[in-house]
């Protein structure tokens, strides 16, 4: 793989949150989800990242490549069109 979508970076840019709010468990919590599976399991982490990606698509995010390897160096892929962000996710409010 020479190019990919860095969900943490995309999440931070889309929801306009700082880097310290882009840890997997924090992203899930901010979207009103809980971690599903065993912590530090590659398969379970992947499934949870997919859940975040689905939610971002539902919120109007354009998932696109934002990192690549070129000449052995990690490069950020810039876009000529700025990403339109959504408001930061809010915890669901429950009615009693």
N, C-alpha and C positions, 0 to 999 in steps of 0.2 A: 504494500500500500504506500503510495507516494503522496496521496492527498486525502484529507478527511475533514470531518466536521468536529471541531472541539466544542462539545455541548456546554462545558463550563463557561467558555469564553462567549459563546453565542447567547447563553442564558443571561449572563451578566450584562451584555450589550442590549439585549432585547428588553429585559425587565428593568434596566438601569439600576443595577445593584452592584455594590463593591465586590471585589474578588473574594473577600472573606465570607461572602454569602453564597458562594458557588460550590461548596462541598456537597456531595451527593445527598447526605441526610438532610442538610439545611434546605437544599433546593426542593426536595420532596416535601418537607415540612411546610415551606412557604407556599407550596401549591396545594396544600391540604391533603397530602398523601403521607402514608407511612412506608417505611422500608419493608419490602416484601422479600423474605428469604433469609439466608444466613449471611451475616456480615463478612466481608472480605472474600466472598465467593465470586469468582469472575463471571460465572453464568448469572447469578442473582444480581450482581452489579449491572450487567448488561441489560437484563430485563427491566431493572428500575430506570436506567438511562433511557431505554426505549419508551417507558411510560412518560418520562419528562418530555421527550421529543414529541410524542403524540399530543400532550397537553399544549406544548408550544405551538404546534401546527394549528390546534383548535383556537388558540389565542391570536392567530394570524401571523406567526413567525414564518419567514421564508428560510427553510433549512438549506444552507449552501456551504460548500467547502470554504473553510476559513484558515486552514493550515496545510502546508505541504513540505516535502523534503526536496531540496534542490542542491545539488553538489555536496550532499552530505550534511547540509545545514537546514535547521528548522526555519521555515519562512512563514510569515503571516500573509494570507491571501487577502488583499484589499479588494474592495468592491468599488466600482465607479458610481454606484447608486447607494446612498446611505441607507442603512437599515432603519426602518420605522419601528420604534419600540412601543411596547404596550406598557400600561401602568404596572408598577410592581405588583406581584400577586398578593392577594389578601387572604388571610385565613378565613375559611368558611364560617359564617355566622349561623349558629343553630338557634332555631326558635323553640321556645318551651311551650 
